[in-house]
Amino acid sequence: MQWETVIGLEVHVQLATQSKIFSGSSTAFGAAPNTQANAVDMAMPGTLPVANEQAFHSAILFGLAIQADITRTSVFERKNYFYPDLPKGYQTTQLEKPIVGAGTIELIDGDNNIRNVRIHHAHLEEDAGKSLHEDFHGMTGIDLNRAGTPLIEIVTEPDMRSAAEAVACFKKIHAIVTYLGISDGDMSQGSLRCDANVSIRPVGSDTLGTRTETKNLNSFKFIEKAINVEVARQIDLLEDGKSITQETRLYDSEKNETRSMRSKEEANDYRYFPCPDLLPVVIAEETITALQNSMPELPDQKMLRFQNDYGLSAYDAGLLVEDRTVAEFFEAVAQQCQDPKLAANWVMGDLLAYLNKADLSIGQSPVDARALGHLITRIIDQTISGKIAKQVFEVMCGDGGTADEIIETQGLKQLSDSSAIEALIDQVIANSAPQVAQYRAAEPDKRKKLVGYFVGQVMKMSQGQANPGEVNRILAQKLNA
């Protein structure tokens, strides 16, 4: 039987506010355990929450970015459950009236095809604390620094049909929230994580299968792997005549498998009821208008501009705008070297390959945008070849220094003198009588392949410094004479 995968995501975005959603405690990452939790966060008797206005503004900005309905009167409920890192015994969240209603995330594939993923809603809520298991020898430590950190939870419809589409959707959400500046999007610090709801059904069926929820996926790689593993597990079960259990699962990256965590709860299991400590929050039209007017350029807009202003393909522009810092870096390089396509190739190719290998962000790049743009300029003005430029780039990354300094001190300047190149070519031809004869006897369409031998010999004699364009031009004249 052929199976179709059905995926929906629940994405948790930690908002970049200075204080928590209902208290004045700091949200800074990395503090010693329990040093950023006050009486409100610890649910001390007699304390009352006060809503953080900036958290509402952040959620509204996201809603505007995805063309969603903004709920004018926002209400909080209590979601009741017991867990050691939830001192109140309930989570303050939104159910009946989430601040952001239905919207759309637009995905564009490599063939420039558009696919829309519907957003069911996005709601505000507080994060729980953190349970620490590593250093307590059979016990669990509780750190409440994270308790009360503001989140928006973005819930999609089950519109994705592959792990790759789910990753693309998660990347798009990551791009939107970082462009807006409402989250730093740092998945290593828990600023962005998601739960994947996965089910399968026979191809052609309109009935949804039983879904499982895989919790707390915090990297693009793990989302793809976890979904693929879970899909394979479900197919195996059904093809063996067994059934799928609706449950919450965890992904083990070391074993590359999902395992059962608990049975899946329904909404009534949490006994939701309106929070008596928080009044409804009414959003003024003037607030929404002001936030709309403050919107920055978003990924889709930047992608179109890169295509129109820089002549990039939809695919290249799409890759560059996935990360705002990469897009800004590319634009600075392009302005420096005045060759956007070459700048895009270097940023997406050599630069990102080096950073990935070194496990560095683009903000940690040892070669800044101005320096990379200057290196590319030296290719354009034929001071060095593209091949030599890669060598210079490696030195810039490892030892530092400017492109000009490295070119000068290592004697890497490209040989463009026609008479000098001609002398090298004459020597190669004189030493390659059999190859010359083979070339001249070959059909014209086969000569292009054979000329590579001569180019290689000239480049070897010049230690890679001969101008390839001049080498090919003079070789063609000599060999075809």
C-alpha positions in Angstrom: 0.0 0.0 0.0 1.1 3.6 -0.7 1.0 5.9 2.3 0.6 9.6 2.6 2.2 11.5 5.4 0.2 14.2 7.2 2.1 16.7 9.5 1.2 19.6 11.7 3.5 21.6 13.8 3.2 23.4 17.2 6.1 25.9 17.3 7.1 27.5 20.6 8.8 30.9 20.2 10.5 32.4 23.2 9.9 36.2 23.0 12.8 38.6 23.4 11.3 40.7 26.1 13.5 42.1 28.9 11.1 40.7 31.6 8.7 37.8 32.0 5.2 37.7 30.8 3.6 38.2 34.3 6.4 39.4 36.5 9.4 41.8 36.4 12.0 39.1 36.6 14.8 39.1 33.9 14.6 36.7 31.0 18.4 36.8 30.3 19.8 33.4 29.4 22.6 31.7 31.3 22.2 33.0 34.9 22.8 30.7 37.9 19.8 28.5 38.7 16.9 30.2 40.5 18.5 33.7 40.5 15.9 35.1 38.1 12.7 33.9 39.7 10.7 36.1 42.0 7.7 35.5 44.2 5.3 35.6 41.3 7.3 33.1 39.3 7.5 30.8 42.3 3.7 31.1 43.0 4.1 32.4 46.5 0.7 33.0 48.2 -0.8 36.5 47.7 1.1 37.3 44.5 -0.7 38.6 41.4 0.4 38.6 37.8 0.7 41.7 35.7 0.6 41.3 31.9 3.7 42.4 29.9 2.6 44.8 27.2 5.7 44.1 25.0 4.7 40.4 24.8 1.4 41.4 23.3 3.1 43.7 20.8 5.4 40.8 19.7 2.5 38.4 19.2 0.6 41.1 17.2 3.6 41.7 15.0 3.8 38.0 14.2 0.1 37.9 13.4 0.4 40.9 11.0 3.4 39.2 9.3 1.3 36.2 8.4 -1.8 38.2 7.4 -3.7 36.8 10.4 -6.7 38.0 12.3 -5.8 39.9 15.5 -8.2 39.2 18.4 -9.1 42.6 19.8 -10.0 41.2 23.3 -7.5 38.7 24.6 -8.3 36.4 27.5 -6.1 34.0 29.6 -7.0 30.6 31.0 -5.4 28.3 33.4 -4.2 24.9 32.0 -4.0 22.6 35.0 -1.4 19.9 35.3 1.2 18.9 37.9 4.9 18.8 37.1 7.8 19.6 39.4 9.0 22.7 37.4 5.5 24.2 37.3 5.2 25.6 40.9 1.7 27.0 40.5 0.2 23.6 39.4 -1.1 25.3 36.3 0.1 27.2 33.2 -1.3 30.6 32.3 -2.2 30.3 28.6 -4.8 31.2 26.0 -7.5 28.8 24.7 -10.8 30.3 23.7 -9.5 33.7 22.5 -5.9 33.4 21.3 -4.4 36.8 20.3 -3.6 35.7 16.7 -6.2 33.9 14.6 -6.0 32.2 11.3 -3.1 33.1 8.9 -0.9 31.7 6.3 2.8 30.7 5.9 3.9 30.8 2.3 6.6 28.3 1.2 8.5 28.5 -2.1 10.4 25.5 -3.4 13.4 25.3 -5.7 11.2 25.4 -8.8 9.5 28.6 -7.6 6.3 26.8 -6.8 4.2 28.3 -4.0 2.7 26.1 -1.2 0.7 27.5 1.6 0.6 26.2 5.2 -2.4 27.4 7.1 -1.8 28.7 10.6 -4.8 27.8 12.9 -3.8 30.3 15.6 -1.0 31.6 17.7 -1.5 32.2 21.4 0.5 33.8 24.3 1.5 31.7 27.3 4.2 31.4 30.0 7.0 28.9 29.8 7.6 26.4 32.6 10.8 26.0 34.6 13.5 23.4 33.8 14.2 20.0 35.3 17.9 19.2 35.6 18.9 15.6 35.8 22.6 15.4 35.0 24.4 16.4 38.3 22.1 15.2 41.0 22.8 11.4 41.3 19.3 10.0 41.2 17.6 13.2 42.0 16.2 16.1 39.9 17.1 19.7 40.3 14.5 22.4 39.5 15.6 25.7 37.9 12.8 28.3 37.8 14.7 31.0 35.8 12.7 30.0 32.7 9.4 29.9 34.5 7.2 32.7 33.3 9.3 33.5 30.2 6.8 34.7 27.5 6.1 32.4 24.6 3.9 32.4 21.5 2.8 29.0 20.5 2.1 28.8 16.7 -0.2 26.0 15.7 -0.4 24.9 12.1 -3.1 23.0 10.3 -2.0 19.5 9.2 -1.0 20.8 5.7 2.5 19.4 5.3 3.1 16.1 3.5 6.8 15.4 4.1 9.5 16.1 6.6 11.2 18.4 4.1 8.1 20.6 4.0 7.9 20.6 7.8 11.5 21.8 8.0 10.8 24.5 5.4 7.8 25.7 7.4 9.8 25.8 10.6 12.6 27.7 8.8 10.1 30.2 7.5 8.7 30.8 11.0 12.3 31.1 12.3 13.0 33.7 9.6 9.8 35.7 10.3 10.3 36.0 14.1 14.0 36.9 13.8 13.3 39.5 11.0 10.6 41.0 13.3 13.1 41.0 16.2 10.6 39.4 18.5 12.9 36.4 19.2 16.6 35.7 18.8 15.6 32.3 17.3 18.5 30.6 19.1 17.5 26.9 19.1 20.6 25.9 21.2 19.2 28.1 24.0 15.6 26.9 23.7 14.4 30.1 22.1 12.7 28.1 19.3 11.4 24.6 19.5 8.6 22.6 18.1 6.4 19.5 18.5 5.5 17.5 15.4 2.1 15.9 15.0 2.5 13.0 12.6 0.1 10.6 11.1 -0.2 8.5 7.9 -3.1 7.5 5.7 -3.6 5.5 2.4 -2.9 7.7 -0.6 -6.2 9.1 -1.8 -7.9 8.9 1.6 -9.5 12.0 3.1 -9.7 10.5 6.6 -6.9 11.5 8.9 -5.0 8.7 10.6 -4.2 8.5 14.4 -1.5 11.0 15.2 1.4 11.0 17.5 3.1 14.1 18.9 6.9 14.1 19.0 8.0 16.8 21.6 10.7 19.4 21.9 12.5 19.2 18.6 15.1 22.0 18.6 17.0 21.8 15.3 16.2 21.6 11.6 18.1 18.4 11.3 16.3 16.7 14.3 12.9 17.7 13.0 13.5 16.0 9.6 15.1 12.9 11.2 12.4 12.6 13.9 9.5 12.8 11.4 11.0 10.4 9.0 11.7 7.9 11.8 8.2 8.3 13.1 6.6 7.9 9.7 8.6 4.7 9.1 7.5 3.3 12.5 3.9 4.0 11.8 4.0 2.4 8.4 5.7 -0.7 9.8 2.9 -1.0 12.5 0.0 -0.7 10.1 1.6 -3.0 7.5 2.0 -5.6 10.3 -1.7 -5.3 11.0 -1.2 -3.3 14.3 -2.7 0.0 15.2 -1.3 3.4 16.1 -1.6 4.7 19.6 -2.3 8.4 20.1 0.5 9.4 22.4 3.3 11.9 23.1 6.7 10.6 22.0 10.3 11.8 22.4 13.1 11.7 19.8 16.4 10.1 20.8 19.0 11.6 18.4 21.7 9.1 19.5 19.6 6.1 18.7 17.7 7.9 15.9 14.4 6.6 17.2 11.2 7.9 18.8 9.9 6.4 22.1 6.7 6.7 24.0 6.6 9.4 26.7 2.9 9.4 27.8 -0.6 8.9 26.4 -1.9 11.9 24.5 -4.0 14.2 26.6 -7.1 15.9 25.4 -8.1 19.5 26.3 -10.6 18.4 28.9 -7.8 16.6 30.8 -6.3 20.0 31.6 -9.5 21.4 33.1 -9.1 24.8 31.5 -10.9 27.7 33.1 -10.6 31.5 32.9 -7.8 32.9 35.0 -9.4 35.0 37.8 -6.2 37.0 38.4 -6.0 38.5 34.9 -8.6 40.8 33.3 -9.3 40.6 29.5 -6.7 42.7 27.6 -8.3 44.9 25.0 -6.1 45.8 22.0 -6.7 49.3 20.7 -6.9 49.9 16.9 -4.3 52.6 17.3 -1.8 50.0 18.7 -2.3 47.7 15.7 -1.9 50.5 13.3 1.3 51.7 14.9 2.7 48.1 14.9 1.7 47.7 11.3 3.6 50.9 10.4 6.7 49.7 12.3 7.0 46.4 10.3 10.4 45.7 8.9 11.1 44.2 5.5 10.1 40.5 5.8 11.7 37.4 4.2 9.3 37.3 1.2 9.7 41.0 0.5 13.5 40.7 0.7 13.5 37.7 -1.5 11.6 39.6 -4.3 14.0 42.6 -3.9 17.0 40.4 -4.2 15.6 38.9 -7.4 14.6 42.3 -8.9 17.6 44.4 -7.7 20.4 41.9 -7.8 19.2 39.5 -10.6 19.4 36.4 -8.3 17.3 33.3 -9.0 14.3 32.6 -6.8 16.2 29.6 -5.4 19.4 31.6 -4.5 17.4 34.5 -3.1 15.3 32.1 -1.0 18.3 30.5 0.5 19.9 33.8 1.4 16.9 35.3 3.1 16.2 32.2 5.4 18.6 33.9 7.9 18.4 37.6 8.4 22.1 37.9 9.3 23.1 36.0 6.2 21.0 38.2 4.0 22.5 41.3 5.6 26.0 39.9 5.2 25.4 39.1 1.5 24.0 42.6 0.8 27.1 44.2 2.4 29.4 41.9 0.3 27.4 42.7 -2.9 27.6 46.5 -2.3 31.4 46.2 -1.7 32.3 44.2 -4.8 29.4 45.3 -7.1 28.8 41.8 -8.4 25.8 40.4 -6.6 25.8 36.9 -8.3 29.5 36.3 -7.4 28.8 37.6 -3.9 25.9 35.2 -3.5 28.0 32.3 -4.8 30.8 33.1 -2.2 28.5 33.6 0.7 26.4 30.5 0.1 29.4 28.5 -1.0 32.9 29.0 0.5 31.8 31.2 3.5 28.9 29.1 4.8 30.8 25.9 4.2 33.7 27.2 6.3 31.4 28.4 9.1 29.4 25.1 9.2 32.6 23.1 9.4 33.9 25.4 12.2 30.5 25.4 13.9 30.4 29.2 13.8 27.5 31.6 13.2 27.9 34.3 10.5 28.3 36.8 13.2 31.4 35.0 14.3 32.9 34.9 10.8 36.7 35.6 10.8 36.2 37.3 7.5 33.8 40.2 7.6 31.6 41.4 4.7 33.9 44.2 3.7 36.9 41.9 3.6 35.1 39.2 1.5 33.8 41.9 -0.9 37.3 43.2 -1.3 38.6 39.6 -2.1 35.9 39.2 -4.7 36.9 42.5 -6.2 40.4 41.1 -6.8 38.8 38.3 -8.9 36.8 40.8 -10.9 39.8 43.0 -11.7 41.8 39.8 -12.6 44.4 40.4 -9.9 43.9 36.7 -8.9 41.9 33.8 -10.3 38.9 32.3 -8.7 41.0 29.3 -7.7 43.7 31.4 -6.1 41.0 33.4 -4.3 39.9 30.2 -2.5 43.5 29.8 -1.3 43.6 33.4 -0.1 40.2 33.0 1.6 41.6 30.0 3.6 44.5 32.1 4.8 42.2 35.0 5.7 40.1 32.6 7.8 43.0 30.9 9.5 45.7 33.5 9.9 43.9 36.8 9.3 45.1 39.6 7.1 43.6 41.4 4.1 43.4 39.9 0.6 45.9 42.4 -0.7 48.4 41.6 2.0 48.2 37.8 1.4 48.4 38.2 -2.4 51.5 40.4 -2.0 53.4 38.4 0.6 52.7 35.0 -1.0 53.3 36.2 -4.5 49.8 35.1 -5.7 49.2 37.8 -8.2 47.7 36.5 -11.4 49.9 36.4 -14.5 48.0 38.3 -17.2 50.9 39.4 -19.4 50.0 38.0 -22.8 53.6 37.6 -24.0 54.6 35.7 -20.8 51.6 33.4 -21.1 52.3 32.9 -24.9 55.9 31.8 -24.0 54.5 29.2 -21.6 52.0 27.9 -24.1 54.7 27.7 -26.8 56.8 25.5 -24.4 53.8 23.3 -23.6 52.9 22.8 -27.3 56.6 22.0 -28.2 56.6 19.3 -25.5 53.2 17.8 -26.4 53.5 16.7 -30.0 51.2 13.6 -29.6 48.5 15.6 -27.8 48.7 18.4 -30.4 48.2 15.9 -33.2 45.3 14.3 -31.4 43.7 17.7 -30.9 44.0 18.7 -34.5 42.7 15.4 -35.8 39.6 15.5 -33.5 36.1 16.7 -34.5 35.4 20.3 -33.4 33.0 19.2 -30.7 35.6 17.0 -29.1 38.3 19.6 -29.1 36.8 21.4 -26.1 37.5 18.3 -23.9 41.0 17.8 -25.3 42.1 21.4 -24.7 41.9 20.8 -20.9 45.2 18.9 -21.0 47.0 22.0 -22.4 45.3 24.4 -20.0 46.4 22.1 -17.1 50.0 22.0 -18.2 50.1 25.8 -18.6 48.6 26.3 -15.1 51.0 23.8 -13.7 54.0 25.7 -15.2 52.7 29.0 -13.9 51.9 27.5 -10.4 48.3 28.3 -11.0 48.8 32.0 -11.5 48.2 32.3 -15.3 45.0 34.1 -16.2 42.7 31.3 -17.3 40.9 33.6 -19.8 44.1 34.6 -21.5 45.4 31.0 -21.5 42.3 29.7 -23.3 42.3 32.6 -25.8 46.0 32.2 -26.8 45.7 28.3 -26.8 42.8 28.5 -29.2 44.8 30.7 -31.5 47.9 28.5 -31.4 46.2 25.1 -31.6 43.8 26.1 -34.3 46.4 27.9 -36.5 
